[in-house]
Amino acid sequence: MSERNEAGKEASQNAEQTLLTLEQLSQTLEVMTAVVDRLKSHLTRQLSLTQELFNDEEKLRKAEAEERAEKSRRLQQESFVVEITQKELESGAKGKKVVH
């Protein structure tokens, strides 16, 4: 009978150890789940910020292109022609022509 008691004791200890191990695994899984959730949240924020930055850069490029186009249109509208002519030779040298 003492063998039965020892076997029962051992089985009881094994069951208690198994329950303890399962509890520890459960706690470990809870902690890991929390860490994974925080990582997901962080990654989602980073992706969102990256997309916003990309959109802002794209808007800036478009605005700069529109500004350049507007400046070009204004310059074309404001363009004028300048005619440069040679002044008459001084009064004393009217009859002379110099050829080079």
Buried (B, 14 or more C-beta within 10 A) or exposed (E): EEEEEEEEEEEEEEEEEEEEEEEEEEEEEEEEEEEEEEEEEEEEEEEEEEEEEEEEEEEEEEEEEEEEEEEEEEEEEEEEEEEEEEEEEEEEEEEEEEEE
